[in-house]
Amino acid sequence: MRIGVLIIIISIGVALYSHSLPVYTNVSNFSAEVAAIGNTDAAQHYYIIQEKYITNKYRLLDYSICIFLLGILWCVIVSIGLRNLRSPRKTITIVSTGVVAVGLSLVSYYTDSIVTVLRDLSPPWSSHELPSYKSYKKIFFFLLGWLALHALVLRKDFYLSRRFSTLSLDYMAIGLLSSTLLAGGFVFIALVGGQPIYALSALVWFYFHLSLLVGKHSSRRME
């Protein structure tokens, strides 16, 4: 638990430090060089100039949130006990977890666009648009289909409230294992890559897939 608290304290320190930093080291020089950009490869030149002047303000802020989430996660795991972590006791809870994951993913997608607009790091001549209804709808139906496809394993030969520590490579459902590893990779990329907007939804998806995997694995071992 102490390690988790220490991680949280470090994350707060990093966040406070990032807040003290300006976005650019020299705003006037940056603006002057951007104004002098010609029409040829304008976007490429803009980002080259930006890289010269931009600070680590937003990068550190993103990582501070990821570190904070890691600290919270550490505290939760320690308080429950690593060997006591288990899947939900009811089928409706597993389905609800998947529904929450879908909702958080949609919120993350929309929030990511809002943050991009608010930080204003794109070229000034670029259009700052939020996701269209059409693109939002496509993602929604894709995630809903993904949820429904995986929820099919709940229909039969599935055990609830199983410890994750019982997982082994014998009698493993390859399809569920693949999707669980994919979800785990998403968590790794979000946290280690400094993408806090997607970190929470990634964690919920991982718990959803891990619950399906251990439930199906337990039923196969009992056959």
N, C-alpha and C positions, 0 to 999 in steps of 0.2 A: 504493500500500500504506500509506503514511504517513497518508493521509486516513482509511483504514479503521481503523487503530490509534487515531487521534485520536477517531473516532466511538465506538469501544469504550470508551476512557477516559472520554469524556463520559457515556456510558450508565452506567458504574460510579459516577461522581460523582453523577448524578441519583438512582440507586438508593440510595446511602448517605444522601443528603439526605432522600429520602422515608422512609427507615427512622427518621430522627430525629424525624419529625413524629407528633403524636398523631392519632387518627382524628377526634376532635372538639375544638374549641377550648375548650369548657367542658362537660364531661360531665354535671356535676350540674344545670346549667341546662337542658341538652338533655333529660335524663331527666325533670325536673320538668315541662317544657312538654309532653312526650309523654304523661305521666301525666294531664295535664289535658285531653287531647283527648276530645271527646264522641263520640257515635255517628254523627253526620252528617258525611259526607265525611271519615271518619277517615283513610283512606289519603292523600288529597290533603293534609290538614293535616299529616300526619306528614312527608311529603317536603318541604313548605314549611319546616317547622321544621328538618329535617335539612340542607337547603340553607343555612340560616342559620349552622349550627355546624360543618358538616363541613369538613375541610381537604383539601388536594390530595394527601394521602398515597398513596392507592391509584391515583389518576390518574397521578401522577408515576412510581410503581412500574411501572405498565403501559407507560408511554411509555419508561421506561428499558430495558425488555426489548425493545421494538420498535426502539429506537435501537441496541441491542446486536446484534440480528439484521441490521439494515441495515449495521452495521460489518463483521460476518462476511461478509455477502453481497458487500460492496464488495471485501473482501480476496480472496475466491474469484474474483470476476470479473477483478480486476486480475492475479492470479497466473496465471490461464488465458489471459487476453487476450479482450477483448470480441469480436473478430472470429473467435476460435477456439472460441467456445461452440457446441456442436453437440448434435444428438440422439444417443441411444444407438446403439451399433454392432449390437445384437442385438434382435430382436423381443421376446424374453422379458424383456429389461431394461425395455423400454417398458411392457409389461404389468405387470411387477413394480412399476414406478413408480406406475402407477395403483392397484394393490392397496395399496401403502404409503399413497397419498393417501386411500384409503377408510378404512384403519385409523387414520390420524392424525386424520381428520375425526371418527370415532366417539370417539376418545380426547379430542379437543378438546371435543366436545359434553358428555361426561360430566365432564370437568375443569372446564368453565365452571360447571356446576351445583354442584360441590364448592366452588369458589372463592366463589361467591355465598353458599353456606351459611356458610363459614368467616368471611367478612367481615361477615356479620350486619348488612347495611345495610337489610334489609326491615323493615316494621313488626313489632313483637314478637308481635302476634297472628296474623301470617301463618304458614302452614304451610311448613316448610323441607323440601321433598321432592326427592329425586334423581329423574332421569328414569325413567319406568316402562319395564318390559320391552317393552310394546306400542309406545310411542313410539320406543324405541331400535331395535326391529325394523323399523319403518316407514322410518326414516332409513337403516338398513343396506341394505334392499332397494332403496330409491331410488338410493343411491350405487352399488350393485352394478349396477343397470340402466343408470345413466349411464355407468359404466365399460365395460360390455359393448357398449352402443350405439356408443360412440366407438371401441372396439377393433376394430370391424368393418372400419374402413378399412385395417387391417393385412393383410387377406386377399389383396389384389392391388393392383398398380400403386402400390407404396409403396417409397420409398427410405430406407435407414437411414444413420446417421452423416452428417447434413447440417448445414452451418453455418447458424445462425440468421440470420447477416448476409446470406444469399442471398435472404431473403424479399423479395418485392415484390408489388405489387397485381395483376400480370398472372397469369392462370391460377389465381387464388385460389379455394379452396373456401369458399364463403360460410358454409356451416354450421359448418365447423371454425374459420373466422375469428371467427364470432360467439361460439362457446364459449370460444375462446382469449381474446377481449376480456373475456368475462364472468369468466373465471378471473383475468385481469390486474386487473380492477376489484375482485375479491375481495381480491387482494393489497394493492391501494392502500387499500381501506377498512380492512383489518386493521392495516396498518402506520401509516398516517396517522391513523386513527381511534383508535389506542391499544388494539387488541384482540390482544395477543400470543398468547393462547391459540389463536387460529385462524390466526395468521400463518404458522406452519410448514406446516400442511396446505395453506394457500392457495398457498404457493410451490411445493410439490410438485405440486399440481394444475396450476398454470400451466406448469411444466416439462413435464408429461405432455401437455397440450393443444398447447403450442408444438412439441413433438416430432412430434406427429401432423400438425400444420399444415405444418411444413417438409418432412416426408416426402411428403405428398400433393402439395404444391406443386411439389416437385422432379420428381415423376413426370409431372405435367401439362406441365411445361416441356419435358420430354424427348420428349413425344409428337410 
